[in-house]
């Protein structure tokens, strides 16, 4: 893992959360993007090179809808930037972590992403992400 790339936060209402975070951070989000395959609408704030990713469910079976149902709104995942995602997935598995995705899949913000199961990471959902080549 090379850097903390972003912190993902699950929210019920993206427009309200955008306004709240703009008030908190003193700047607006710089993009909104829907990732239909994941059932999420996302927005991004840049805070000194580390991003805040707000996540709103676009359908009831979205992982974000399920998360909010179980735990409520709040921090959802930490995302670490890597250069070679496929390698990082196999390395993580070799090191005893459970990968939720065996191969990189498309994420928001021009990234390929894969998650590690929180049961193997002290209950913290971990995303690894790589800039799309
Ligand atoms: Zn993320």
Backbone and ligand atoms as CSV (ligand in chain L), in Angstrom:
chain,resi,resn,atom,element,x,y,z
A,1,UNK,N,N,0.852,-1.182,0.000
A,1,UNK,CA,C,0.000,0.000,0.000
A,1,UNK,C,C,0.896,1.242,0.000
A,2,UNK,N,N,0.548,2.182,-0.846
A,2,UNK,CA,C,1.456,3.314,-1.001
A,2,UNK,C,C,1.000,4.582,-0.308
A,3,UNK,N,N,-0.322,4.777,-0.242
A,3,UNK,CA,C,-0.782,5.961,0.475
A,3,UNK,C,C,-2.258,5.795,0.826
A,4,UNK,N,N,-2.691,6.564,1.810
A,4,UNK,CA,C,-4.116,6.628,2.074
A,4,UNK,C,C,-4.716,7.448,0.939
A,5,UNK,N,N,-5.550,6.846,0.121
A,5,UNK,CA,C,-6.068,7.518,-1.072
A,5,UNK,C,C,-7.365,8.249,-0.746
A,6,UNK,N,N,-8.275,7.552,-0.071
A,6,UNK,CA,C,-9.500,8.221,0.363
A,6,UNK,C,C,-10.160,7.481,1.513
A,7,UNK,N,N,-11.102,8.168,2.134
A,7,UNK,CA,C,-11.927,7.592,3.192
A,7,UNK,C,C,-13.352,7.598,2.671
A,8,UNK,N,N,-13.990,6.442,2.665
A,8,UNK,CA,C,-15.360,6.316,2.163
A,8,UNK,C,C,-16.351,6.451,3.307
A,9,UNK,N,N,-17.371,7.271,3.113
A,9,UNK,CA,C,-18.377,7.519,4.149
A,9,UNK,C,C,-19.759,7.247,3.569
A,10,UNK,N,N,-20.501,6.363,4.218
A,10,UNK,CA,C,-21.846,6.020,3.755
A,10,UNK,C,C,-22.832,7.077,4.245
A,11,UNK,N,N,-23.646,7.591,3.333
A,11,UNK,CA,C,-24.638,8.617,3.699
A,11,UNK,C,C,-26.000,8.234,3.120
A,12,UNK,N,N,-27.040,8.689,3.783
A,12,UNK,CA,C,-28.394,8.426,3.286
A,12,UNK,C,C,-28.754,9.334,2.117
A,13,UNK,N,N,-28.317,10.596,2.204
A,13,UNK,CA,C,-28.722,11.585,1.212
A,13,UNK,C,C,-27.484,12.357,0.746
A,14,UNK,N,N,-27.078,12.094,-0.483
A,14,UNK,CA,C,-25.819,12.656,-0.970
A,14,UNK,C,C,-25.866,14.178,-1.057
A,15,UNK,N,N,-26.998,14.725,-1.478
A,15,UNK,CA,C,-27.071,16.178,-1.631
A,15,UNK,C,C,-26.936,16.870,-0.284
A,16,UNK,N,N,-27.613,16.319,0.735
A,16,UNK,CA,C,-27.500,16.904,2.076
A,16,UNK,C,C,-26.080,16.745,2.616
A,17,UNK,N,N,-25.493,15.565,2.393
A,17,UNK,CA,C,-24.137,15.320,2.894
A,17,UNK,C,C,-23.122,16.200,2.170
A,18,UNK,N,N,-23.337,16.433,0.880
A,18,UNK,CA,C,-22.443,17.338,0.139
A,18,UNK,C,C,-22.454,18.728,0.757
A,19,UNK,N,N,-23.636,19.192,1.106
A,19,UNK,CA,C,-23.746,20.522,1.709
A,19,UNK,C,C,-23.064,20.541,3.069
A,20,UNK,N,N,-23.268,19.469,3.848
A,20,UNK,CA,C,-22.665,19.406,5.173
A,20,UNK,C,C,-21.137,19.396,5.085
A,21,UNK,N,N,-20.595,18.543,4.205
A,21,UNK,CA,C,-19.135,18.437,4.108
A,21,UNK,C,C,-18.521,19.698,3.500
A,22,UNK,N,N,-19.252,20.364,2.601
A,22,UNK,CA,C,-18.752,21.629,2.058
A,22,UNK,C,C,-18.642,22.659,3.181
A,23,UNK,N,N,-19.623,22.657,4.076
A,23,UNK,CA,C,-19.611,23.577,5.214
A,23,UNK,C,C,-18.472,23.218,6.163
A,24,UNK,N,N,-18.263,21.911,6.381
A,24,UNK,CA,C,-17.212,21.440,7.285
A,24,UNK,C,C,-15.827,21.737,6.729
A,25,UNK,N,N,-15.614,21.423,5.449
A,25,UNK,CA,C,-14.265,21.482,4.878
A,25,UNK,C,C,-13.942,22.838,4.269
A,26,UNK,N,N,-14.979,23.650,4.058
A,26,UNK,CA,C,-14.747,24.965,3.479
A,26,UNK,C,C,-14.511,24.934,1.984
A,27,UNK,N,N,-14.923,23.856,1.340
A,27,UNK,CA,C,-14.824,23.777,-0.121
A,27,UNK,C,C,-15.848,22.783,-0.640
A,28,UNK,N,N,-16.267,22.962,-1.898
A,28,UNK,CA,C,-17.275,22.053,-2.431
A,28,UNK,C,C,-16.658,20.745,-2.928
A,29,UNK,N,N,-17.521,19.761,-3.153
A,29,UNK,CA,C,-17.047,18.529,-3.791
A,29,UNK,C,C,-16.581,18.866,-5.203
A,30,UNK,N,N,-15.668,18.052,-5.750
A,30,UNK,CA,C,-15.172,18.357,-7.096
A,30,UNK,C,C,-15.744,17.436,-8.151
A,31,UNK,N,N,-16.432,16.384,-7.731
A,31,UNK,CA,C,-17.112,15.561,-8.731
A,31,UNK,C,C,-18.191,14.696,-8.101
A,32,UNK,N,N,-19.170,14.351,-8.927
A,32,UNK,CA,C,-20.197,13.380,-8.544
A,32,UNK,C,C,-20.184,12.315,-9.623
A,33,UNK,N,N,-20.244,11.079,-9.196
A,33,UNK,CA,C,-20.179,10.001,-10.177
A,33,UNK,C,C,-21.027,8.833,-9.694
A,34,UNK,N,N,-21.799,8.254,-10.604
A,34,UNK,CA,C,-22.582,7.061,-10.282
A,34,UNK,C,C,-21.847,5.837,-10.802
A,35,UNK,N,N,-21.703,4.823,-9.935
A,35,UNK,CA,C,-21.132,3.544,-10.374
A,35,UNK,C,C,-22.270,2.533,-10.310
A,36,UNK,N,N,-22.916,2.336,-11.443
A,36,UNK,CA,C,-24.146,1.534,-11.469
A,36,UNK,C,C,-23.879,0.095,-11.039
A,37,UNK,N,N,-22.704,-0.455,-11.431
A,37,UNK,CA,C,-22.392,-1.845,-11.068
A,37,UNK,C,C,-22.342,-2.013,-9.547
A,38,UNK,N,N,-22.018,-0.952,-8.817
A,38,UNK,CA,C,-21.937,-1.025,-7.359
A,38,UNK,C,C,-23.194,-0.506,-6.678
A,39,UNK,N,N,-24.095,0.064,-7.450
A,39,UNK,CA,C,-25.302,0.619,-6.854
A,39,UNK,C,C,-25.025,1.828,-5.975
A,40,UNK,N,N,-24.060,2.668,-6.376
A,40,UNK,CA,C,-23.735,3.848,-5.578
A,40,UNK,C,C,-23.634,5.107,-6.428
A,41,UNK,N,N,-23.993,6.225,-5.775
A,41,UNK,CA,C,-23.695,7.544,-6.297
A,41,UNK,C,C,-22.676,8.137,-5.334
A,42,UNK,N,N,-21.586,8.644,-5.881
A,42,UNK,CA,C,-20.481,9.090,-5.037
A,42,UNK,C,C,-20.185,10.555,-5.295
A,43,UNK,N,N,-19.595,11.199,-4.302
A,43,UNK,CA,C,-19.025,12.520,-4.541
A,43,UNK,C,C,-17.673,12.558,-3.850
A,44,UNK,N,N,-16.809,13.445,-4.331
A,44,UNK,CA,C,-15.439,13.496,-3.825
A,44,UNK,C,C,-15.059,14.899,-3.398
A,45,UNK,N,N,-14.368,14.961,-2.270
A,45,UNK,CA,C,-13.752,16.187,-1.764
A,45,UNK,C,C,-12.259,15.923,-1.657
A,46,UNK,N,N,-11.451,16.906,-1.995
A,46,UNK,CA,C,-10.006,16.770,-1.870
A,46,UNK,C,C,-9.557,17.524,-0.621
A,47,UNK,N,N,-8.931,16.805,0.296
A,47,UNK,CA,C,-8.430,17.453,1.513
A,47,UNK,C,C,-6.923,17.209,1.568
A,48,UNK,N,N,-6.177,18.116,0.987
A,48,UNK,CA,C,-4.722,18.004,1.016
A,48,UNK,C,C,-4.197,16.741,0.358
A,49,UNK,N,N,-4.853,16.304,-0.694
A,49,UNK,CA,C,-4.375,15.130,-1.427
A,49,UNK,C,C,-5.058,13.839,-1.014
A,50,UNK,N,N,-5.650,13.802,0.175
A,50,UNK,CA,C,-6.457,12.652,0.577
A,50,UNK,C,C,-7.906,13.022,0.319
A,51,UNK,N,N,-8.671,12.089,-0.220
A,51,UNK,CA,C,-10.038,12.421,-0.596
A,51,UNK,C,C,-11.052,11.873,0.400
A,52,UNK,N,N,-12.152,12.556,0.466
A,52,UNK,CA,C,-13.330,12.040,1.165
A,52,UNK,C,C,-14.303,11.607,0.072
A,53,UNK,N,N,-14.730,10.361,0.116
A,53,UNK,CA,C,-15.697,9.831,-0.850
A,53,UNK,C,C,-17.018,9.604,-0.115
A,54,UNK,N,N,-18.036,10.351,-0.480
A,54,UNK,CA,C,-19.357,10.121,0.098
A,54,UNK,C,C,-20.090,9.122,-0.791
A,55,UNK,N,N,-20.793,8.187,-0.170
A,55,UNK,CA,C,-21.446,7.102,-0.901
A,55,UNK,C,C,-22.921,7.036,-0.540
A,56,UNK,N,N,-23.757,7.135,-1.554
A,56,UNK,CA,C,-25.205,7.015,-1.367
A,56,UNK,C,C,-25.682,5.832,-2.206
A,57,UNK,N,N,-26.550,5.018,-1.643
A,57,UNK,CA,C,-27.088,3.866,-2.380
A,57,UNK,C,C,-28.029,4.336,-3.482
A,58,UNK,N,N,-27.974,3.664,-4.642
A,58,UNK,CA,C,-28.928,3.979,-5.706
A,58,UNK,C,C,-30.034,2.938,-5.798
A,59,UNK,N,N,-29.899,1.850,-5.039
A,59,UNK,CA,C,-30.961,0.839,-5.017
A,59,UNK,C,C,-30.898,0.075,-3.700
A,60,UNK,N,N,-32.010,-0.561,-3.322
A,60,UNK,CA,C,-32.099,-1.186,-1.997
A,60,UNK,C,C,-31.111,-2.335,-1.787
A,61,UNK,N,N,-30.655,-3.002,-2.863
A,61,UNK,CA,C,-29.717,-4.118,-2.666
A,61,UNK,C,C,-28.261,-3.665,-2.806
A,62,UNK,N,N,-28.050,-2.359,-2.837
A,62,UNK,CA,C,-26.689,-1.835,-2.896
A,62,UNK,C,C,-25.954,-2.164,-1.592
A,63,UNK,N,N,-24.650,-2.471,-1.680
A,63,UNK,CA,C,-23.874,-2.711,-0.449
A,63,UNK,C,C,-23.968,-1.538,0.528
A,64,UNK,N,N,-24.111,-0.327,0.012
A,64,UNK,CA,C,-24.208,0.848,0.890
A,64,UNK,C,C,-25.560,0.860,1.613
A,65,UNK,N,N,-26.625,0.483,0.914
A,65,UNK,CA,C,-27.940,0.403,1.572
A,65,UNK,C,C,-27.903,-0.621,2.697
A,66,UNK,N,N,-27.252,-1.756,2.428
A,66,UNK,CA,C,-27.176,-2.810,3.452
A,66,UNK,C,C,-26.339,-2.356,4.639
A,67,UNK,N,N,-25.247,-1.658,4.353
A,67,UNK,CA,C,-24.373,-1.150,5.418
A,67,UNK,C,C,-25.151,-0.192,6.319
A,68,UNK,N,N,-25.873,0.750,5.721
A,68,UNK,CA,C,-26.597,1.751,6.510
A,68,UNK,C,C,-27.718,1.095,7.313
A,69,UNK,N,N,-28.347,0.097,6.714
A,69,UNK,CA,C,-29.395,-0.647,7.414
A,69,UNK,C,C,-28.847,-1.301,8.690
A,70,UNK,N,N,-27.635,-1.877,8.573
A,70,UNK,CA,C,-27.021,-2.586,9.698
A,70,UNK,C,C,-26.379,-1.655,10.701
A,71,UNK,N,N,-25.625,-0.669,10.216
A,71,UNK,CA,C,-24.753,0.112,11.103
A,71,UNK,C,C,-25.072,1.590,11.131
A,72,UNK,N,N,-25.927,2.041,10.240
A,72,UNK,CA,C,-26.187,3.470,10.159
A,72,UNK,C,C,-25.147,4.167,9.294
A,73,UNK,N,N,-25.306,5.483,9.176
A,73,UNK,CA,C,-24.365,6.249,8.370
A,73,UNK,C,C,-23.012,6.294,9.068
A,74,UNK,N,N,-21.976,6.596,8.300
A,74,UNK,CA,C,-20.667,6.784,8.914
A,74,UNK,C,C,-19.548,6.227,8.068
A,75,UNK,N,N,-18.355,6.148,8.689
A,75,UNK,CA,C,-17.182,5.682,7.950
A,75,UNK,C,C,-17.437,4.266,7.437
A,76,UNK,N,N,-17.212,4.063,6.155
A,76,UNK,CA,C,-17.513,2.789,5.496
A,76,UNK,C,C,-16.234,2.033,5.136
A,77,UNK,N,N,-15.260,2.722,4.585
A,77,UNK,CA,C,-14.010,2.040,4.236
A,77,UNK,C,C,-12.835,3.018,4.171
A,78,UNK,N,N,-11.635,2.433,4.297
A,78,UNK,CA,C,-10.395,3.155,4.030
A,78,UNK,C,C,-9.858,2.624,2.717
A,79,UNK,N,N,-9.404,3.527,1.851
A,79,UNK,CA,C,-8.884,3.100,0.555
A,79,UNK,C,C,-7.410,3.462,0.445
A,80,UNK,N,N,-6.618,2.463,0.120
A,80,UNK,CA,C,-5.179,2.663,-0.036
A,80,UNK,C,C,-4.806,2.551,-1.506
A,81,UNK,N,N,-4.004,3.482,-1.968
A,81,UNK,CA,C,-3.551,3.463,-3.358
A,81,UNK,C,C,-2.426,2.461,-3.535
A,82,UNK,N,N,-2.483,1.706,-4.622
A,82,UNK,CA,C,-1.422,0.761,-4.985
A,82,UNK,C,C,-1.112,0.947,-6.469
A,83,UNK,N,N,0.059,0.469,-6.893
A,83,UNK,CA,C,0.428,0.613,-8.311
A,83,UNK,C,C,-0.008,-0.573,-9.150
A,84,UNK,N,N,-0.025,-1.761,-8.525
A,84,UNK,CA,C,-0.364,-2.976,-9.274
A,84,UNK,C,C,-1.405,-3.745,-8.483
A,85,UNK,N,N,-2.662,-3.464,-8.773
A,85,UNK,CA,C,-3.745,-3.986,-7.936
A,85,UNK,C,C,-3.796,-5.508,-7.937
A,86,UNK,N,N,-3.664,-6.129,-9.120
A,86,UNK,CA,C,-3.746,-7.598,-9.180
A,86,UNK,C,C,-2.689,-8.211,-8.260
A,87,UNK,N,N,-1.480,-7.648,-8.297
A,87,UNK,CA,C,-0.410,-8.140,-7.419
A,87,UNK,C,C,-0.746,-7.911,-5.953
A,88,UNK,N,N,-1.315,-6.745,-5.659
A,88,UNK,CA,C,-1.645,-6.440,-4.261
A,88,UNK,C,C,-2.718,-7.382,-3.736
A,89,UNK,N,N,-3.661,-7.778,-4.596
A,89,UNK,CA,C,-4.693,-8.726,-4.162
A,89,UNK,C,C,-4.040,-10.062,-3.801
A,90,UNK,N,N,-3.162,-10.577,-4.670
A,90,UNK,CA,C,-2.574,-11.884,-4.345
A,90,UNK,C,C,-1.631,-11.787,-3.156
A,91,UNK,N,N,-0.951,-10.658,-3.025
A,91,UNK,CA,C,-0.078,-10.472,-1.869
A,91,UNK,C,C,-0.885,-10.461,-0.571
A,92,UNK,N,N,-2.010,-9.739,-0.584
A,92,UNK,CA,C,-2.845,-9.674,0.612
A,92,UNK,C,C,-3.334,-11.072,0.990
A,93,UNK,N,N,-3.743,-11.855,-0.027
A,93,UNK,CA,C,-4.213,-13.213,0.251
A,93,UNK,C,C,-3.097,-14.071,0.840
A,94,UNK,N,N,-1.899,-13.935,0.261
A,94,UNK,CA,C,-0.754,-14.679,0.810
A,94,UNK,C,C,-0.498,-14.302,2.259
A,95,UNK,N,N,-0.805,-13.062,2.595
A,95,UNK,CA,C,-0.562,-12.597,3.956
A,95,UNK,C,C,-1.732,-12.865,4.896
A,96,UNK,N,N,-2.690,-13.650,4.439
A,96,UNK,CA,C,-3.748,-14.111,5.331
A,96,UNK,C,C,-5.022,-13.293,5.307
A,97,UNK,N,N,-5.136,-12.337,4.396
A,97,UNK,CA,C,-6.356,-11.538,4.317
A,97,UNK,C,C,-7.325,-12.167,3.321
A,98,UNK,N,N,-8.598,-11.931,3.545
A,98,UNK,CA,C,-9.617,-12.481,2.648
A,98,UNK,C,C,-10.035,-11.398,1.656
A,99,UNK,N,N,-9.850,-11.687,0.380
A,99,UNK,CA,C,-10.220,-10.718,-0.660
A,99,UNK,C,C,-11.696,-10.896,-1.004
A,100,UNK,N,N,-12.412,-9.783,-1.053
A,100,UNK,CA,C,-13.808,-9.835,-1.496
A,100,UNK,C,C,-13.883,-9.897,-3.017
A,101,UNK,N,N,-12.798,-9.487,-3.669
A,101,UNK,CA,C,-12.744,-9.526,-5.131
A,101,UNK,C,C,-11.425,-10.157,-5.548
A,102,UNK,N,N,-11.513,-11.179,-6.377
A,102,UNK,CA,C,-10.310,-11.897,-6.802
A,102,UNK,C,C,-9.585,-11.132,-7.898
A,103,UNK,N,N,-10.331,-10.292,-8.610
A,103,UNK,CA,C,-9.724,-9.527,-9.698
A,103,UNK,C,C,-10.175,-8.070,-9.585
A,104,UNK,N,N,-9.373,-7.132,-10.089
A,104,UNK,CA,C,-9.739,-5.713,-10.049
A,104,UNK,C,C,-11.047,-5.453,-10.778
A,105,UNK,N,N,-11.853,-4.561,-10.227
A,105,UNK,CA,C,-13.091,-4.180,-10.913
A,105,UNK,C,C,-13.187,-2.659,-10.974
A,106,UNK,N,N,-13.999,-2.146,-11.894
A,106,UNK,CA,C,-14.067,-0.697,-12.057
A,106,UNK,C,C,-14.727,-0.014,-10.862
A,107,UNK,N,N,-14.122,1.082,-10.402
A,107,UNK,CA,C,-14.696,1.876,-9.326
A,107,UNK,C,C,-14.879,3.313,-9.782
A,108,UNK,N,N,-15.228,4.188,-8.848
A,108,UNK,CA,C,-15.407,5.603,-9.180
A,108,UNK,C,C,-14.041,6.273,-9.327
A,109,UNK,N,N,-14.040,7.488,-9.846
A,109,UNK,CA,C,-12.855,8.344,-9.875
A,109,UNK,C,C,-11.710,7.717,-10.681
A,110,UNK,N,N,-12.066,7.056,-11.786
A,110,UNK,CA,C,-11.063,6.496,-12.696
A,110,UNK,C,C,-10.148,5.463,-12.033
A,111,UNK,N,N,-10.752,4.609,-11.195
A,111,UNK,CA,C,-9.948,3.642,-10.447
A,111,UNK,C,C,-10.377,2.206,-10.745
A,112,UNK,N,N,-9.422,1.316,-10.593
A,112,UNK,CA,C,-9.731,-0.100,-10.442
A,112,UNK,C,C,-9.665,-0.384,-8.949
A,113,UNK,N,N,-10.594,-1.190,-8.457
A,113,UNK,CA,C,-10.667,-1.373,-7.008
A,113,UNK,C,C,-10.858,-2.846,-6.628
A,114,UNK,N,N,-10.516,-3.160,-5.398
A,114,UNK,CA,C,-10.801,-4.469,-4.808
A,114,UNK,C,C,-10.856,-4.270,-3.297
A,115,UNK,N,N,-11.708,-5.053,-2.641
A,115,UNK,CA,C,-11.873,-4.900,-1.195
A,115,UNK,C,C,-11.338,-6.118,-0.443
A,116,UNK,N,N,-10.919,-5.888,0.782
A,116,UNK,CA,C,-10.558,-6.978,1.697
A,116,UNK,C,C,-11.653,-7.098,2.746
A,117,UNK,N,N,-11.971,-8.331,3.103
A,117,UNK,CA,C,-13.065,-8.560,4.057
A,117,UNK,C,C,-12.706,-8.007,5.433
A,118,UNK,N,N,-13.630,-7.253,6.039
A,118,UNK,CA,C,-13.310,-6.641,7.339
A,118,UNK,C,C,-13.045,-7.647,8.457
A,119,UNK,N,N,-13.520,-8.899,8.299
A,119,UNK,CA,C,-13.268,-9.864,9.384
A,119,UNK,C,C,-11.772,-10.147,9.524
A,120,UNK,N,N,-10.996,-9.870,8.468
A,120,UNK,CA,C,-9.553,-10.110,8.553
A,120,UNK,C,C,-8.757,-8.821,8.747
A,121,UNK,N,N,-9.446,-7.684,8.846
A,121,UNK,CA,C,-8.740,-6.403,8.974
A,121,UNK,C,C,-9.283,-5.580,10.145
A,122,UNK,N,N,-9.414,-6.242,11.298
A,122,UNK,CA,C,-9.907,-5.559,12.501
A,122,UNK,C,C,-11.224,-4.817,12.281
A,123,UNK,N,N,-12.105,-5.429,11.478
A,123,UNK,CA,C,-13.445,-4.877,11.236
A,123,UNK,C,C,-13.441,-3.595,10.416
A,124,UNK,N,N,-12.310,-3.300,9.784
A,124,UNK,CA,C,-12.270,-2.130,8.907
A,124,UNK,C,C,-12.313,-2.619,7.463
A,125,UNK,N,N,-13.329,-2.196,6.723
A,125,UNK,CA,C,-13.383,-2.541,5.308
A,125,UNK,C,C,-12.247,-1.794,4.592
A,126,UNK,N,N,-11.397,-2.544,3.916
A,126,UNK,CA,C,-10.235,-1.951,3.244
A,126,UNK,C,C,-10.388,-2.083,1.736
A,127,UNK,N,N,-10.261,-0.959,1.061
A,127,UNK,CA,C,-10.248,-0.941,-0.394
A,127,UNK,C,C,-8.817,-0.711,-0.861
A,128,UNK,N,N,-8.436,-1.429,-1.897
A,128,UNK,CA,C,-7.179,-1.116,-2.573
A,128,UNK,C,C,-7.559,-0.569,-3.938
A,129,UNK,N,N,-6.915,0.504,-4.345
A,129,UNK,CA,C,-7.296,1.095,-5.631
A,129,UNK,C,C,-6.076,1.508,-6.433
A,130,UNK,N,N,-6.255,1.395,-7.725
A,130,UNK,CA,C,-5.179,1.723,-8.676
A,130,UNK,C,C,-5.767,2.630,-9.737
A,131,UNK,N,N,-5.024,3.652,-10.149
A,131,UNK,CA,C,-5.432,4.483,-11.281
A,131,UNK,C,C,-5.666,3.565,-12.479
A,132,UNK,N,N,-6.752,3.789,-13.220
A,132,UNK,CA,C,-6.960,3.000,-14.449
A,132,UNK,C,C,-5.830,3.293,-15.419
A,133,UNK,N,N,-5.273,2.244,-16.024
A,133,UNK,CA,C,-4.155,2.482,-16.943
A,133,UNK,C,C,-4.616,3.216,-18.213
L,1,ZN,ZN,ZN,-13.745,3.985,-2.072
